[in-house]
Amino acid sequence: MSRRQAKPYLKYREAFLGFDVKASLNGIKTNSKSLFLIFCLLLGFSQALAASSEYVLRPGDVIFINVVEHDEFSLRTKIRPDGKINYPVIGDLEIAGMTSVAIVNMLEEKLQPYVNNVVVAVNIEQYFANKIFLIGELNRSGEFEIFEPVDVVRAIAMASGLKNPKAKEGLIIKASGEVVNVPLRKVLTTTGAKNNEAYILHPGDTFYVAKGFEIPWAAWSLIVSTITGTLTLYILLTQLGSK
């Protein structure tokens, strides 16, 4: 069918269906472009989110670096307290604070002069120093493993809550030895207070909740009973003496 012959047909079809075919086709093209752009944005966002949530290596972690078909460059090692490892030929490499992906990229670049078509894989075999310690007036005290810094509210939740919900003060003893006072009522009731960097626990930190002051009701009851009994005896003796 030629274009000239198709025109009456298109007009008839548009009149029958009640819409503009060309406009509809243009709308479909526009929507397809919009959907494609949205898909690209979502894909980029998901990749960025995955990268930001990837584990960051710390001193004490044990890793295995595998260079495919090159055992001389493969090794299992523990990250030193200074954050470095000693790598064959290359020497000391500071890798604490890096992700596995970042280490792979770095090693593949550094090994190019020594290995053709270098392929590197990094596996974390043991996590170290990823624990915080929760002690004091908590329903469940002890050491807890974490994989990211946690705020005080989350730490309390990990310990199944406070023994005394009215507790006022807590302490964070940093791994460095620094001590931070934590106003629990403010942190628990003020919006955004828990996000204060000072109230964030990192691996190696300790959170302590002191036992608050409690009225010794048993002792007070004994004292009141003793006073009451003494007064009663005194009154009886006074009445007997007056007779």
C-alpha positions, 0 to 999 in steps of 0.5 A: 500500500502506498503512502497516498493510499494509506492516508484515507485508511489512517484517517478512517482508523483515527476517526473510528478509534477516536484518537490521533495515531501520530500523537499516540506513537509520539507519546509512546516514544516519549514514554519509552525515553522517560522509562529508559532514563528512570531505569538508568537512574535507578541502576546508578543509585543501586550501584552507589548504594551497594558500594557505600554499604560494602565492608571496609577493612580494618586492622586485624582482619585476615584476608586472602589475596588470590592472583589467578595462576600466579601463586607467587603473588597470592597470599593469606595475611593479617592487616597489621595495627598500622593498617598495612600488609607486606606484599611480595615485590611491591612491599608495604601497602596500606589497605585499612579503610579500603573495600575489597573492590578497591584493593582488587583495582589497586593490585591489578594496576600495581601488578601489571608490570609483573603479570600479563592479564592480571586477575585478582580476587580478595576474600575476607576470611576473618573479621577482627575488632568488629565488636562493641561491649555493652555493660552495666544496667542493661537487660543483656550485657556482653560483647556484640559484633557489628559491621558498621558504626552504631548509635547509642539507641541501637546499642541499647536495643541490641542489649534488649533495653535498659533495666531502668527506663529512667536511667539518666546517664551513660558513658562511652569509653572509646577504644582510644581511651576517650570517655564521652558522657551520654545524656540518655534522656536527651538521646532517647527523646530528642529528634536527631540527638542520637546521630551526634558523632560523639554518641556513635559507637565504633568497633572496640568501644564500650557503652556503660550504663551506671546503676541509678539511685534507688530508694532502699524501700526495705530499709525504710520499711524497717526503720518506720516499723522500728520507730512506730514500735518504739513510739507505741511502747513509749505511749503505753509506758507513759500511760501506765506510769500516770496510773 
